[in-house]
């Protein structure tokens, strides 16, 4: 009986090990897909937008067109570096740097943007998540060609950081985006969960779309 039970336990162990391996592969695929979506969505949108702008500027404003080409090269190089980091499983991003890049891209799209980043030095794992939220929010704004105004605000209060982005480019016939599922906002919700944060998104009575990410500054870094 003991030998028979041991044989059964060994078979169950091998079966469980196989399930765990399949689960690990699935999690890794989801991570890569989520990272590529969040990283490349913004970069490709920025490159497309700035390339179209450069094409329009070339005949009459060659100097400004040259500046835009320099920005395009910077974005393209950063996109390449970001893709290389996906395989490593972790990357750090700067919220301030992302805000500066977002302001440049939105301005190039003729969108009036107000940016206020008044934050102390943040733990890298928290700042990376919030920078990713900002990147995805800007990608969504660029998709709404009717957006004319946008705001980006990041502030801290006690041990909480709050990132708030708004824009007026959502048409009234567009369903209010949700934070549950799909790529984009669903990905951001998943990322914020890892730092015990939360995301809210919706359209107010004036037609402006608001996206707010909030997290505690005291959340510990994930273990390697």
PAGU-126409 format. One line per field, with one value per residue (C-alpha): y, z, x; residue number from 1. Coordinates in Angstrom, 2 decimals. Layout:
PAGU-126409
py: (Y  ...);
pz: (Z  ...);
px: (X  ...);
pos: (NUM  ...);
end
This chain:
PAGU-126409
py: (0.00  2.36  1.77  2.22  5.49  6.71  5.99  7.94  10.86  10.97  11.02  13.84  15.75  15.53  16.64  19.62  20.54  20.56  22.80  25.22  25.38  26.12  28.80  30.40  30.46  32.01  34.70  35.51  35.82  38.16  40.25  40.57  41.44  44.02  45.58  45.78  47.34  49.95  50.75  50.74  52.19  55.60  55.51  54.53  57.13  59.81  58.79  58.81  62.17  63.85  62.37  63.81  67.17  67.11  66.39  69.47  71.67  70.76  73.19  76.36  75.67  73.46  74.45  73.38  70.24  69.42  69.79  67.46  64.87  65.03  64.36  61.46  59.90  60.31  58.62  55.81  55.14  55.11  52.69  50.38  50.55  49.87  46.79  45.42  45.79  43.75  40.53  41.47  41.52  44.91  48.44  51.80  54.88  58.50  60.22  63.64  62.55  60.99  64.21  66.25  63.88  63.89  67.69  67.80  65.25  66.79  70.26  68.90  67.62  71.19  70.27  72.89  71.07  72.18  70.10  70.28  67.73  68.59  65.38  64.33  61.51  58.41  54.72  53.39  50.67  53.19  55.83  53.26  52.25  55.88  56.74  53.83  55.16  58.56  57.04  55.06  58.09  60.21  57.45  57.54  61.33  61.14  58.75  61.41  63.83  66.35  66.92  70.58  70.80  68.42  68.59  66.46  66.87  64.81  65.73  64.12  64.48  62.91  59.36  59.28  60.22  61.17  61.40  63.11  63.48  65.11  65.88  67.18  64.90  62.24  62.48  62.41  59.32  57.42  54.92  55.81  53.75  51.32  50.10  46.48  44.50  45.01  46.35  49.91  50.75  47.09  46.78  49.89  48.55  45.37  47.35  49.61  46.57  45.49  48.64  48.55  51.49  52.07  53.68  55.62  56.86  58.52  61.52  64.40  66.56  68.96  66.21  66.09  62.71  62.23  59.50  59.31  56.93  56.92  54.91  54.88  55.94  53.41  50.32  48.03  47.14  43.70  40.89  39.56);
pz: (0.00  0.85  -2.48  -4.35  -2.54  -3.21  -6.91  -6.96  -5.14  -7.60  -10.54  -8.92  -8.25  -11.89  -13.00  -10.61  -11.80  -15.39  -14.47  -12.65  -15.68  -18.00  -15.62  -15.52  -19.32  -19.49  -16.94  -18.87  -22.14  -20.50  -19.05  -22.42  -24.18  -21.51  -21.63  -25.42  -25.51  -22.89  -24.24  -27.99  -28.14  -27.03  -28.95  -32.27  -31.86  -31.13  -34.08  -36.45  -35.22  -35.38  -38.81  -40.17  -38.61  -40.12  -43.55  -43.28  -42.00  -44.59  -47.38  -45.30  -41.98  -42.56  -39.27  -37.17  -39.29  -38.44  -34.73  -35.07  -36.82  -33.86  -31.52  -33.71  -33.47  -29.69  -29.39  -31.76  -29.82  -26.54  -28.03  -29.08  -25.60  -24.02  -26.17  -25.12  -21.45  -21.87  -21.90  -18.60  -16.84  -15.17  -16.19  -14.44  -15.83  -14.72  -14.21  -14.75  -17.99  -19.24  -18.43  -20.42  -23.37  -23.16  -23.14  -26.26  -28.14  -27.19  -28.14  -31.52  -31.96  -31.42  -28.04  -25.31  -22.33  -18.75  -16.83  -13.11  -11.52  -7.86  -6.33  -4.24  -5.22  -5.53  -4.98  -8.44  -8.57  -7.80  -10.19  -13.00  -12.62  -12.58  -15.60  -17.44  -16.51  -17.93  -21.14  -21.74  -20.94  -23.48  -26.08  -25.59  -25.91  -29.21  -30.52  -29.94  -32.76  -31.44  -28.17  -27.81  -24.13  -21.69  -18.18  -16.41  -12.66  -10.19  -6.51  -3.15  0.09  3.20  2.07  -1.05  -4.65  -7.09  -10.88  -12.63  -16.43  -18.28  -21.89  -23.85  -26.88  -26.04  -28.18  -26.33  -28.31  -27.16  -24.37  -21.11  -20.89  -18.01  -15.99  -16.14  -18.98  -22.42  -23.01  -22.02  -18.86  -17.91  -18.06  -15.92  -13.31  -13.12  -12.74  -10.02  -8.11  -7.71  -5.66  -3.86  -5.92  -7.81  -11.03  -11.79  -15.19  -16.61  -18.28  -16.18  -16.79  -19.00  -21.33  -20.08  -19.58  -16.25  -15.38  -11.86  -10.48  -6.77  -4.68  -1.32  -1.22  1.53  -0.52  -0.39  -3.55  -5.00  -4.08  -6.82);
px: (0.00  2.83  4.60  1.33  0.62  4.16  3.76  0.51  2.08  4.99  2.56  0.59  3.82  4.86  1.38  1.48  4.96  3.69  0.78  3.08  5.39  2.46  1.20  4.66  4.82  1.36  2.28  5.46  3.55  1.05  3.89  5.63  2.37  1.52  4.98  5.07  1.61  2.42  5.88  5.35  1.84  3.05  6.34  4.78  2.03  4.65  6.82  3.83  2.62  6.01  6.76  3.50  4.35  7.85  6.40  4.20  7.05  9.66  8.60  8.35  10.08  13.14  14.81  11.84  11.49  15.11  14.31  11.34  13.52  15.90  12.96  11.84  15.29  15.24  11.84  12.88  16.08  14.17  11.63  14.45  15.98  12.57  12.00  15.39  14.44  11.26  13.28  14.89  11.54  12.00  12.81  12.79  11.10  11.11  7.76  9.33  11.01  7.77  5.90  8.41  8.15  4.36  4.26  6.45  4.36  1.01  2.24  3.36  -0.20  -1.51  -2.94  -2.68  -1.21  -0.63  1.89  2.57  4.89  5.53  6.82  9.82  12.14  10.01  10.79  11.77  9.09  6.33  7.64  7.89  4.25  3.05  5.23  3.62  0.17  1.10  2.45  -0.75  -2.93  -1.05  -1.34  -5.11  -5.17  -3.28  -5.91  -8.60  -7.86  -10.41  -8.56  -7.59  -6.67  -5.03  -3.62  -1.04  -0.69  1.32  1.27  1.92  0.01  1.49  2.38  0.18  0.99  -1.72  -1.38  -4.28  -4.64  -7.53  -8.42  -11.40  -11.05  -13.63  -16.75  -20.07  -21.09  -18.01  -18.73  -17.03  -13.83  -13.69  -10.74  -11.76  -10.36  -8.99  -5.54  -4.72  -6.65  -6.91  -3.13  -2.72  -5.12  -3.04  0.19  -1.23  -2.45  1.19  1.89  -1.47  -2.70  -5.92  -7.12  -10.28  -11.39  -14.49  -16.12  -17.46  -20.54  -18.56  -17.38  -13.79  -12.18  -10.40  -7.89  -6.50  -3.89  -3.16  -0.73  0.99  4.62  5.30  4.58  7.63  9.54  8.79  11.13  13.42);
pos: (1  2  3  4  5  6  7  8  9  10  11  12  13  14  15  16  17  18  19  20  21  22  23  24  25  26  27  28  29  30  31  32  33  34  35  36  37  38  39  40  41  42  43  44  45  46  47  48  49  50  51  52  53  54  55  56  57  58  59  60  61  62  63  64  65  66  67  68  69  70  71  72  73  74  75  76  77  78  79  80  81  82  83  84  85  86  87  88  89  90  91  92  93  94  95  96  97  98  99  100  101  102  103  104  105  106  107  108  109  110  111  112  113  114  115  116  117  118  119  120  121  122  123  124  125  126  127  128  129  130  131  132  133  134  135  136  137  138  139  140  141  142  143  144  145  146  147  148  149  150  151  152  153  154  155  156  157  158  159  160  161  162  163  164  165  166  167  168  169  170  171  172  173  174  175  176  177  178  179  180  181  182  183  184  185  186  187  188  189  190  191  192  193  194  195  196  197  198  199  200  201  202  203  204  205  206  207  208  209  210  211  212  213  214  215  216  217  218  219  220  221  222  223  224);
end
